[in-house]
Every structure is written in C-alpha cells, then in structure tokens.
C-alpha cells in the first residue's frame, strides 16, 4: 500500500498588495485533502487567494490507515504602495422619490477589509443598490493591517410627496406604496475535516453561507459557541468525548438556516491485568446396586432370582469435583438371561440388551440415578451367573474425555429347594435338570420302594400270626 503525495504551487508567487494568486494542488494515493484557505476536500483543484501580507499556504492529503503528506508554497506581497488608510462612499442619486433606489459605491486605499450594516460584503471596493423609504445616512468602515481604520458616510434624501413605486426591480412597481423587493432566505453549510479523530485529536470545522447577515454557533467544544462570521473555520483540538456536534445558525431579515456536523473520537482501549485462571477439575464416583421385585415369593434373596422374576437394577453417579462435566453417557450391558422391561429415564437408546442413556451436563456436587427393570427369562439354567456391567463416560471442563465403570453380579436360583417346592412336586419344577439330580431322584425312589415293601411285609406277617 503506497503512501499519499501532494504538490502545491502558486501562480504568481509575487504580487502587489490587492492582487491575487492562483493556488493549485495535485495528489496521489490520497482519499481527501485539507487546506485552511479553501473549503474543498478534493484530492486536486485550485483556488484564488488575496493575501495582504506575505503568506505561506499549506495543503495536507490523507491516505489509508492514517497516512498523510503535506506541501507548502509562499506568496510574497509587495507593500511598497501602502500608506494611510482611506475610504470614499458615494450615493447616486443622493435625492430620490419614495420607492426609488440609490446606488452606493465605495473605494478604499491601503485597506484589508471593509464593513457596513447595509451590505454583507467585506471587499475594499464595490457597490450596492439601496431603497430607503425615508431620508437615511449610510456609513462604512475600512480596516488596515496594523489595526488602523477609516470611515465615511453619505445621506440619501427621500422625497415623501410621491408614493408611487417607480423601480422596475420592485415586486410592487407602479403601486401607490413604497417599493418592496423579494429577498432570498440564507443558506449555510458546515464541514469537519476529519470527521473521526484519535483520542485527544483535532478536527477543523469549516462553514460558509449565502445571503446571511449574521451567524451564531452552538454545542461543539472549546469556545465554538457564540457569534461567528458568515463564513470561516474553527480548529477543535484535545477532543476526548465519543462525539461532539457543531451547529451553526445563520439568518437575515427573511429567514434562518441551520446546519450541523458531528466529530467522532476513537476511545482508548484499556487492557486490565487478567485474573489468574483457576483450573477446574471434576471427578465422578459411580456405584451400582441390584434390587428385585418378587411378586410370587417375596422372601427370595435379591441376588438369587429365579426364572420369571423381575429385577430392579440401579446405577447411582455423583460429581465430587469443583467444576461441571458435560456429555455424560451411561452404557448398561444387560446379561442375555434377562430381558428389558422399563427404565427411568424412560428414553434410552436400546440395541439388543445394551442401553445408552444421554445424561447431559452434571454440575459440581451434582448426582443422579438411573434405574432399569428387567425380567429373568424362563429358559435360563439354574445357578447361571448374571453380570450387570456399566460404563459412564464424560468430558472434563478442560476438554479431556474420561470414563469409569462398575459391575455387579447375581445368580439364578439353583432349583426346587429355592422355587416353591410345596406348590406341585409332581409337575413343572420337580424333575431335576442334570445327572446328579436324576441320581438323587432314583435313590429317593428306591428308598421309598423299600420302605413301602417293608411296611407291606410287616403288615402281612401280622395278619398271618393272627390267623393261627
């Protein structure tokens, strides 16, 4: 990215007092330019200046990211023709009828500016038509470089015996009344350069008006407020507030015009010393327990279920750390000997005999419980072991993953001694399910047969003895 450049020239660079010089500027890589001697912010242009003393003029152009470039030129003024200041004011004609006009003209020597209440011009020479409705004296004052001044006045006499307006420029020409004229309302425009500045930076406020007799400023900063010329500039510096609005109002006898511009100030950025970060940690303790519902035989031990029994399987978990953990996922792997009935929470992801519970976030010192109800299948083998493993995974506050696991076991009841032997010994559940059981059953039958035979033989012998 290239920095801006600017070239400022004057033609001519040597003039006599009262003459003018044309200043021309050209720039490259600039977004806008600023010159206190012109209101234009274009990156190239020209303008006439009429210095009364040798003066150095400067133009500054601004590029991107606050880059800038400046150039200056000096216009030398020859003051050898100077002397005592003087001014001459004339009225033509000086005697008029009511409604007619008189041309006031003035010319001065060695003056820098002139001022009069009946004209907005500050030129050292000029003329203007006036239309007094009664005899009136007009005055003008001209000022020199060193503060000297000169005055002159002239009286325009008005004949009141003729009330017909004879001025063709009047809006009521030919009427039997004093002449009246259409006047323009004033206009005013105000600019800021730049419109955004750094903290305690500065900006130049420039304004110009047309057809205004006086202007007043409001708001802004410093000594901006108060009476102002109908055009000029104001240097606002040491700006600290976020924004400042500069308002100017100009008026004449026919109306008022107001314009405003706001200058924004970039505020400083404070970087306080960061507080030390205390690392968060989380630890999860997990335990599990098995409880079973016994709708038939309530006395059966909860770790010795029989076929068809229901078991309540619970997993308790707790975060004993000082920070929250997230993405808690509990996985329960049920043994093949049982089938899933219900759970709380009641929305696990179920795949075969695997249950997945998404438990979300667990704050510090938080805890929870997951319960699952299962039913022992009716076709399981007696004495079969039941394993209930579970795994809880989660994410630390630091972003690391962790998991903990636990397992609890139960065992299917062994057979008739644990399953309602008195209900029906000759039917389901009585016959053994292995070789050892069958051997015991055979021995039991043999003993029972021998006992019956012994009792039957003893009875028969008793009967025989009684017969003899």
VENVENDA-V931705 format. One record per residue. N is the residue number from 1. RES is the residue in one small letter. SS is DSSP state (~ for helix, > for strand, _ for the rest). Layout:
n=N res=RES ss=SS
n=N res=RES ss=SS
//
This chain:
n=1 res=x ss=_
n=2 res=x ss=_
n=3 res=x ss=_
n=4 res=x ss=_
n=5 res=x ss=>
n=6 res=x ss=>
n=7 res=x ss=>
n=8 res=x ss=>
n=9 res=x ss=>
n=10 res=x ss=>
n=11 res=x ss=>
n=12 res=x ss=_
n=13 res=x ss=_
n=14 res=x ss=>
n=15 res=x ss=>
n=16 res=x ss=>
n=17 res=x ss=_
n=18 res=x ss=_
n=19 res=x ss=_
n=20 res=x ss=_
n=21 res=x ss=>
n=22 res=x ss=>
n=23 res=x ss=>
n=24 res=x ss=>
n=25 res=x ss=>
n=26 res=x ss=>
n=27 res=x ss=>
n=28 res=x ss=>
n=29 res=x ss=_
n=30 res=x ss=_
n=31 res=x ss=_
n=32 res=x ss=>
n=33 res=x ss=>
n=34 res=x ss=>
n=35 res=x ss=>
n=36 res=x ss=_
n=37 res=x ss=_
n=38 res=x ss=>
n=39 res=x ss=_
n=40 res=x ss=_
n=41 res=x ss=_
n=42 res=x ss=_
n=43 res=x ss=_
n=44 res=x ss=>
n=45 res=x ss=>
n=46 res=x ss=>
n=47 res=x ss=>
n=48 res=x ss=>
n=49 res=x ss=>
n=50 res=x ss=_
n=51 res=x ss=_
n=52 res=x ss=_
n=53 res=x ss=_
n=54 res=x ss=_
n=55 res=x ss=>
n=56 res=x ss=>
n=57 res=x ss=>
n=58 res=x ss=>
n=59 res=x ss=>
n=60 res=x ss=>
n=61 res=x ss=>
n=62 res=x ss=>
n=63 res=x ss=_
n=64 res=x ss=~
n=65 res=x ss=~
n=66 res=x ss=~
n=67 res=x ss=_
n=68 res=x ss=>
n=69 res=x ss=>
n=70 res=x ss=>
n=71 res=x ss=>
n=72 res=x ss=>
n=73 res=x ss=>
n=74 res=x ss=>
n=75 res=x ss=>
n=76 res=x ss=>
n=77 res=x ss=>
n=78 res=x ss=>
n=79 res=x ss=_
n=80 res=x ss=_
n=81 res=x ss=_
n=82 res=x ss=_
n=83 res=x ss=_
n=84 res=x ss=_
n=85 res=x ss=_
n=86 res=x ss=>
n=87 res=x ss=>
n=88 res=x ss=>
n=89 res=x ss=>
n=90 res=x ss=>
n=91 res=x ss=>
n=92 res=x ss=>
n=93 res=x ss=_
n=94 res=x ss=_
n=95 res=x ss=>
n=96 res=x ss=>
n=97 res=x ss=>
n=98 res=x ss=_
n=99 res=x ss=_
n=100 res=x ss=_
n=101 res=x ss=_
n=102 res=x ss=>
n=103 res=x ss=>
n=104 res=x ss=>
n=105 res=x ss=>
n=106 res=x ss=>
n=107 res=x ss=>
n=108 res=x ss=>
n=109 res=x ss=>
n=110 res=x ss=_
n=111 res=x ss=_
n=112 res=x ss=_
n=113 res=x ss=>
n=114 res=x ss=>
n=115 res=x ss=>
n=116 res=x ss=>
n=117 res=x ss=_
n=118 res=x ss=_
n=119 res=x ss=>
n=120 res=x ss=_
n=121 res=x ss=_
n=122 res=x ss=_
n=123 res=x ss=_
n=124 res=x ss=_
n=125 res=x ss=>
n=126 res=x ss=>
n=127 res=x ss=>
n=128 res=x ss=>
n=129 res=x ss=>
n=130 res=x ss=>
n=131 res=x ss=_
n=132 res=x ss=_
n=133 res=x ss=_
n=134 res=x ss=_
n=135 res=x ss=_
n=136 res=x ss=>
n=137 res=x ss=>
n=138 res=x ss=>
n=139 res=x ss=>
n=140 res=x ss=>
n=141 res=x ss=>
n=142 res=x ss=>
n=143 res=x ss=>
n=144 res=x ss=_
n=145 res=x ss=_
n=146 res=x ss=_
n=147 res=x ss=_
n=148 res=x ss=_
n=149 res=x ss=>
n=150 res=x ss=>
n=151 res=x ss=>
n=152 res=x ss=>
n=153 res=x ss=>
n=154 res=x ss=>
n=155 res=x ss=>
n=156 res=x ss=>
n=157 res=x ss=>
n=158 res=x ss=>
n=159 res=x ss=>
n=160 res=x ss=_
n=161 res=x ss=_
n=162 res=x ss=_
n=163 res=x ss=_
n=164 res=x ss=_
n=165 res=x ss=_
n=166 res=x ss=_
n=167 res=x ss=_
n=168 res=x ss=_
n=169 res=x ss=_
n=170 res=x ss=_
n=171 res=x ss=_
n=172 res=x ss=_
n=173 res=x ss=_
n=174 res=x ss=_
n=175 res=x ss=_
n=176 res=x ss=_
n=177 res=x ss=_
n=178 res=x ss=_
n=179 res=x ss=_
n=180 res=x ss=_
n=181 res=x ss=_
n=182 res=x ss=_
n=183 res=x ss=_
n=184 res=x ss=_
n=185 res=x ss=_
n=186 res=x ss=_
n=187 res=x ss=>
n=188 res=x ss=>
n=189 res=x ss=>
n=190 res=x ss=>
n=191 res=x ss=>
n=192 res=x ss=>
n=193 res=x ss=>
n=194 res=x ss=_
n=195 res=x ss=_
n=196 res=x ss=>
n=197 res=x ss=>
n=198 res=x ss=_
n=199 res=x ss=_
n=200 res=x ss=_
n=201 res=x ss=>
n=202 res=x ss=>
n=203 res=x ss=>
n=204 res=x ss=>
n=205 res=x ss=>
n=206 res=x ss=>
n=207 res=x ss=>
n=208 res=x ss=>
n=209 res=x ss=>
n=210 res=x ss=>
n=211 res=x ss=_
n=212 res=x ss=_
n=213 res=x ss=_
n=214 res=x ss=>
n=215 res=x ss=>
n=216 res=x ss=>
n=217 res=x ss=>
n=218 res=x ss=>
n=219 res=x ss=>
n=220 res=x ss=_
n=221 res=x ss=_
n=222 res=x ss=_
n=223 res=x ss=_
n=224 res=x ss=_
n=225 res=x ss=_
n=226 res=x ss=>
n=227 res=x ss=>
n=228 res=x ss=>
n=229 res=x ss=_
n=230 res=x ss=_
n=231 res=x ss=>
n=232 res=x ss=>
n=233 res=x ss=>
n=234 res=x ss=>
n=235 res=x ss=>
n=236 res=x ss=>
n=237 res=x ss=>
n=238 res=x ss=>
n=239 res=x ss=>
n=240 res=x ss=_
n=241 res=x ss=_
n=242 res=x ss=_
n=243 res=x ss=>
n=244 res=x ss=>
n=245 res=x ss=>
n=246 res=x ss=>
n=247 res=x ss=>
n=248 res=x ss=>
n=249 res=x ss=>
n=250 res=x ss=>
n=251 res=x ss=>
n=252 res=x ss=>
n=253 res=x ss=_
n=254 res=x ss=_
n=255 res=x ss=>
n=256 res=x ss=>
n=257 res=x ss=>
n=258 res=x ss=>
n=259 res=x ss=>
n=260 res=x ss=>
n=261 res=x ss=>
n=262 res=x ss=>
n=263 res=x ss=>
n=264 res=x ss=>
n=265 res=x ss=>
n=266 res=x ss=_
n=267 res=x ss=_
n=268 res=x ss=_
n=269 res=x ss=_
n=270 res=x ss=_
n=271 res=x ss=_
n=272 res=x ss=_
n=273 res=x ss=_
n=274 res=x ss=_
n=275 res=x ss=_
n=276 res=x ss=_
n=277 res=x ss=_
n=278 res=x ss=_
n=279 res=x ss=_
n=280 res=x ss=_
n=281 res=x ss=_
n=282 res=x ss=_
n=283 res=x ss=_
n=284 res=x ss=>
n=285 res=x ss=>
n=286 res=x ss=>
n=287 res=x ss=>
n=288 res=x ss=>
n=289 res=x ss=>
n=290 res=x ss=>
n=291 res=x ss=>
n=292 res=x ss=>
n=293 res=x ss=>
n=294 res=x ss=_
n=295 res=x ss=_
n=296 res=x ss=_
n=297 res=x ss=_
n=298 res=x ss=_
n=299 res=x ss=_
n=300 res=x ss=_
n=301 res=x ss=_
n=302 res=x ss=_
n=303 res=x ss=_
n=304 res=x ss=_
n=305 res=x ss=_
n=306 res=x ss=_
n=307 res=x ss=_
n=308 res=x ss=_
n=309 res=x ss=_
n=310 res=x ss=>
n=311 res=x ss=>
n=312 res=x ss=>
n=313 res=x ss=>
n=314 res=x ss=>
n=315 res=x ss=>
n=316 res=x ss=>
n=317 res=x ss=>
n=318 res=x ss=>
n=319 res=x ss=>
n=320 res=x ss=_
n=321 res=x ss=_
n=322 res=x ss=_
n=323 res=x ss=_
n=324 res=x ss=_
n=325 res=x ss=>
n=326 res=x ss=>
n=327 res=x ss=>
n=328 res=x ss=>
n=329 res=x ss=>
n=330 res=x ss=>
n=331 res=x ss=>
n=332 res=x ss=>
n=333 res=x ss=>
n=334 res=x ss=_
n=335 res=x ss=_
n=336 res=x ss=_
n=337 res=x ss=_
n=338 res=x ss=>
n=339 res=x ss=>
n=340 res=x ss=>
n=341 res=x ss=>
n=342 res=x ss=>
n=343 res=x ss=>
n=344 res=x ss=>
n=345 res=x ss=_
n=346 res=x ss=_
n=347 res=x ss=_
n=348 res=x ss=_
n=349 res=x ss=>
n=350 res=x ss=>
n=351 res=x ss=>
n=352 res=x ss=_
n=353 res=x ss=_
n=354 res=x ss=>
n=355 res=x ss=>
n=356 res=x ss=>
n=357 res=x ss=>
n=358 res=x ss=>
n=359 res=x ss=>
n=360 res=x ss=>
n=361 res=x ss=>
n=362 res=x ss=>
n=363 res=x ss=_
n=364 res=x ss=_
n=365 res=x ss=_
n=366 res=x ss=_
n=367 res=x ss=>
n=368 res=x ss=>
n=369 res=x ss=>
n=370 res=x ss=>
n=371 res=x ss=>
n=372 res=x ss=>
n=373 res=x ss=>
n=374 res=x ss=>
n=375 res=x ss=>
n=376 res=x ss=>
n=377 res=x ss=_
n=378 res=x ss=_
n=379 res=x ss=_
n=380 res=x ss=_
n=381 res=x ss=_
n=382 res=x ss=_
n=383 res=x ss=_
n=384 res=x ss=_
n=385 res=x ss=>
n=386 res=x ss=>
n=387 res=x ss=>
n=388 res=x ss=>
n=389 res=x ss=>
n=390 res=x ss=>
n=391 res=x ss=>
n=392 res=x ss=>
n=393 res=x ss=>
n=394 res=x ss=>
n=395 res=x ss=>
n=396 res=x ss=_
n=397 res=x ss=_
n=398 res=x ss=_
n=399 res=x ss=_
n=400 res=x ss=_
n=401 res=x ss=>
n=402 res=x ss=>
n=403 res=x ss=>
n=404 res=x ss=>
n=405 res=x ss=>
n=406 res=x ss=>
n=407 res=x ss=>
n=408 res=x ss=>
n=409 res=x ss=>
n=410 res=x ss=>
n=411 res=x ss=>
n=412 res=x ss=_
n=413 res=x ss=_
n=414 res=x ss=_
n=415 res=x ss=_
n=416 res=x ss=~
n=417 res=x ss=~
n=418 res=x ss=~
n=419 res=x ss=_
n=420 res=x ss=_
n=421 res=x ss=_
n=422 res=x ss=_
n=423 res=x ss=_
n=424 res=x ss=_
n=425 res=x ss=_
n=426 res=x ss=_
n=427 res=x ss=_
n=428 res=x ss=_
n=429 res=x ss=_
n=430 res=x ss=_
n=431 res=x ss=_
n=432 res=x ss=_
n=433 res=x ss=_
n=434 res=x ss=_
n=435 res=x ss=~
n=436 res=x ss=~
n=437 res=x ss=~
n=438 res=x ss=~
n=439 res=x ss=~
n=440 res=x ss=~
n=441 res=x ss=~
n=442 res=x ss=~
n=443 res=x ss=~
n=444 res=x ss=~
n=445 res=x ss=~
n=446 res=x ss=~
n=447 res=x ss=~
n=448 res=x ss=~
n=449 res=x ss=~
n=450 res=x ss=~
n=451 res=x ss=~
n=452 res=x ss=~
n=453 res=x ss=~
n=454 res=x ss=~
n=455 res=x ss=~
n=456 res=x ss=~
n=457 res=x ss=~
n=458 res=x ss=~
n=459 res=x ss=~
n=460 res=x ss=~
n=461 res=x ss=~
n=462 res=x ss=~
n=463 res=x ss=~
n=464 res=x ss=~
n=465 res=x ss=~
n=466 res=x ss=~
n=467 res=x ss=~
n=468 res=x ss=_
//
